[in-house]
Amino acid sequence: WILKSHRTVTELKGIAAFPKVEVGNITQFDWHNAGIRNHTAIVTKVAQLSDGSWQVWVGEHTDPYEYRNVTSMITVTHPGATVYFLSL
């Protein structure tokens, strides 16, 4: 609905988008890469690490986490999942 209804929405996809992600962005996960976004969370932290890489953390209610690492979610918890970020 957001993508179809809001003219100012920006959608970013995957780990390559991490440097452009901002706290407060909506995060959606397609756990099985089936074209269905199975889970939604909110970005709670974005940081560039000392090695130059970027990390993003989200808050969610399914597992009561305030800072859950997105990289871990799509590589360990749900290997091969796709992450999308929506900025309004």
Backbone as CSV, one residue per row, in Angstrom:
resi,resn,N_x,N_y,N_z,CA_x,CA_y,CA_z,C_x,C_y,C_z
1,TRP,0.812,-1.177,0.000,0.000,0.000,0.000,0.866,1.256,0.000
2,ILE,1.914,1.253,0.835,2.787,2.430,0.916,3.425,2.729,-0.433
3,LEU,3.945,1.712,-1.088,4.608,1.932,-2.375,3.648,2.466,-3.430
4,LYS,2.404,2.049,-3.385,1.429,2.475,-4.389,0.769,3.810,-4.047
5,SER,0.731,4.165,-2.779,-0.042,5.329,-2.344,0.768,6.593,-2.068
6,HIS,2.035,6.455,-1.786,2.841,7.615,-1.416,3.779,8.003,-2.558
7,ARG,3.685,9.225,-2.983,4.526,9.700,-4.079,5.955,9.945,-3.642
8,THR,6.161,10.121,-2.352,7.494,10.469,-1.875,8.233,9.292,-1.253
9,VAL,7.718,8.089,-1.392,8.382,6.927,-0.791,9.611,6.539,-1.623
10,THR,10.684,6.210,-0.922,11.892,5.703,-1.566,12.104,4.285,-1.064
11,GLU,12.342,3.353,-1.974,12.591,1.967,-1.581,14.050,1.627,-1.866
12,LEU,14.713,1.087,-0.863,16.091,0.610,-0.985,16.087,-0.884,-0.718
13,LYS,17.062,-1.596,-1.289,17.055,-3.055,-1.167,18.446,-3.583,-0.850
14,GLY,18.517,-4.485,0.101,19.719,-5.254,0.373,20.790,-4.540,1.181
15,ILE,21.858,-5.267,1.435,22.986,-4.774,2.229,23.654,-3.580,1.560
16,ALA,23.667,-3.539,0.252,24.288,-2.414,-0.468,23.617,-1.083,-0.125
17,ALA,22.386,-1.124,0.347,21.655,0.097,0.676,21.975,0.632,2.067
18,PHE,22.678,-0.130,2.886,22.920,0.260,4.283,23.416,1.697,4.452
19,PRO,24.352,2.199,3.637,24.813,3.581,3.852,23.723,4.643,3.654
20,LYS,22.648,4.304,2.960,21.572,5.261,2.688,20.389,5.117,3.659
21,VAL,20.408,4.082,4.478,19.312,3.817,5.404,19.378,4.796,6.563
22,GLU,18.203,5.188,7.084,18.133,6.128,8.196,17.272,5.563,9.322
23,VAL,17.587,5.979,10.546,16.764,5.607,11.690,15.335,6.055,11.419
24,GLY,14.391,5.173,11.689,12.978,5.451,11.450,12.450,4.860,10.158
25,ASN,13.336,4.422,9.250,12.871,3.784,8.018,12.094,2.517,8.350
26,ILE,11.113,2.219,7.529,10.380,0.963,7.638,11.248,-0.113,6.982
27,THR,11.353,-1.251,7.628,12.147,-2.357,7.105,11.221,-3.542,6.878
28,GLN,11.317,-4.149,5.697,10.506,-5.326,5.411,11.411,-6.454,4.938
29,PHE,11.057,-7.659,5.353,11.855,-8.840,5.030,11.028,-9.830,4.222
30,ASP,11.639,-10.361,3.171,11.078,-11.476,2.404,11.940,-12.674,2.789
31,TRP,11.494,-13.428,3.790,12.319,-14.505,4.353,12.688,-15.588,3.339
32,HIS,11.810,-15.880,2.392,12.025,-17.006,1.477,12.232,-16.567,0.027
33,ASN,12.391,-15.261,-0.194,12.537,-14.732,-1.553,11.436,-15.245,-2.478
34,ALA,10.218,-15.166,-1.951,9.058,-15.633,-2.708,8.205,-14.474,-3.209
35,GLY,8.718,-13.244,-3.046,7.951,-12.085,-3.471,6.917,-11.646,-2.454
36,ILE,6.993,-12.208,-1.251,6.059,-11.864,-0.178,6.863,-11.305,0.987
37,ARG,6.521,-10.113,1.404,7.222,-9.500,2.538,6.570,-10.010,3.817
38,ASN,7.313,-10.872,4.513,6.779,-11.610,5.643,6.846,-10.897,6.984
39,HIS,7.682,-9.881,7.100,7.916,-9.278,8.407,8.281,-7.808,8.241
40,THR,7.838,-6.988,9.170,8.115,-5.557,9.139,8.707,-5.123,10.463
41,ALA,9.680,-4.225,10.408,10.325,-3.682,11.606,10.686,-2.224,11.320
42,ILE,11.252,-1.554,12.310,11.661,-0.158,12.174,13.160,-0.051,12.445
43,VAL,13.875,0.708,11.618,15.314,0.914,11.822,15.516,1.720,13.108
44,THR,16.346,1.183,14.015,16.621,1.845,15.289,18.050,2.358,15.400
45,LYS,18.944,1.857,14.525,20.337,2.287,14.591,21.020,1.988,13.260
46,VAL,21.861,2.914,12.819,22.684,2.738,11.618,24.082,3.213,11.985
47,ALA,25.097,2.425,11.652,26.466,2.825,12.013,27.465,2.323,10.989
48,GLN,28.488,3.154,10.763,29.620,2.719,9.960,30.677,2.209,10.929
49,LEU,31.139,0.989,10.717,32.106,0.362,11.605,33.524,0.797,11.255
50,SER,34.466,0.488,12.138,35.856,0.912,11.939,36.474,0.324,10.673
51,ASP,35.953,-0.805,10.187,36.485,-1.400,8.956,35.856,-0.788,7.695
52,GLY,34.975,0.201,7.890,34.347,0.879,6.764,33.004,0.294,6.352
53,SER,32.675,-0.867,6.865,31.384,-1.476,6.531,30.263,-0.796,7.323
54,TRP,29.051,-1.010,6.871,27.879,-0.433,7.524,27.040,-1.536,8.143
55,GLN,26.388,-1.225,9.258,25.461,-2.150,9.894,24.170,-1.408,10.212
56,VAL,23.076,-2.138,10.151,21.757,-1.593,10.453,21.103,-2.506,11.491
57,TRP,20.425,-1.879,12.452,19.692,-2.611,13.476,18.236,-2.181,13.434
58,VAL,17.340,-3.104,13.779,15.909,-2.805,13.782,15.286,-3.166,15.125
59,GLY,14.157,-2.547,15.393,13.325,-2.904,16.539,12.093,-3.611,16.015
60,GLU,11.669,-4.629,16.759,10.522,-5.416,16.320,9.802,-5.997,17.524
61,HIS,8.590,-6.470,17.296,7.828,-7.034,18.404,7.856,-8.557,18.425
62,THR,8.109,-9.204,17.276,8.074,-10.663,17.225,9.068,-11.254,18.215
63,ASP,10.297,-10.840,18.111,11.304,-11.125,19.116,11.540,-9.768,19.760
64,PRO,11.320,-9.628,21.048,11.347,-8.292,21.654,12.745,-7.693,21.697
65,TYR,13.197,-7.251,20.555,14.514,-6.652,20.422,14.381,-5.175,20.085
66,GLU,15.218,-4.367,20.701,15.298,-2.960,20.324,16.363,-2.777,19.253
67,TYR,17.393,-3.619,19.323,18.489,-3.538,18.355,18.802,-4.945,17.849
68,ARG,18.180,-5.334,16.757,18.459,-6.635,16.147,19.196,-6.387,14.841
69,ASN,20.330,-7.026,14.660,21.218,-6.793,13.525,20.629,-7.371,12.243
70,VAL,20.447,-6.518,11.255,19.820,-6.927,9.993,20.698,-7.921,9.233
71,THR,21.997,-7.699,9.217,22.888,-8.627,8.516,22.732,-10.039,9.065
72,SER,22.699,-10.161,10.376,22.517,-11.466,11.004,21.155,-12.067,10.660
73,MET,20.146,-11.223,10.603,18.796,-11.708,10.295,18.710,-12.327,8.905
74,ILE,19.425,-11.738,7.919,19.294,-12.230,6.536,20.402,-13.199,6.124
75,THR,21.393,-13.407,7.004,22.454,-14.363,6.658,22.509,-15.557,7.608
76,VAL,22.070,-15.376,8.852,22.143,-16.464,9.840,20.747,-16.992,10.169
77,THR,19.878,-16.105,10.647,18.538,-16.520,11.062,17.696,-16.990,9.874
78,HIS,17.753,-16.242,8.780,17.014,-16.561,7.551,17.967,-16.428,6.370
79,PRO,18.866,-17.398,6.190,19.867,-17.285,5.118,19.234,-17.069,3.743
80,GLY,19.749,-16.064,3.038,19.271,-15.794,1.693,18.049,-14.894,1.618
81,ALA,17.561,-14.441,2.772,16.397,-13.544,2.770,16.752,-12.208,2.123
82,THR,15.739,-11.475,1.710,15.926,-10.145,1.137,15.350,-9.115,2.094
83,VAL,16.058,-7.993,2.236,15.583,-6.912,3.084,15.308,-5.676,2.222
84,TYR,14.239,-4.987,2.555,13.843,-3.749,1.874,13.709,-2.652,2.925
85,PHE,14.052,-1.432,2.546,13.911,-0.283,3.435,13.048,0.757,2.731
86,LEU,12.070,1.275,3.446,11.178,2.290,2.894,11.353,3.582,3.664
87,SER,11.577,4.653,2.935,11.711,5.979,3.528,10.579,6.843,3.004
88,LEU,9.802,7.420,3.902,8.668,8.250,3.497,9.057,9.709,3.503
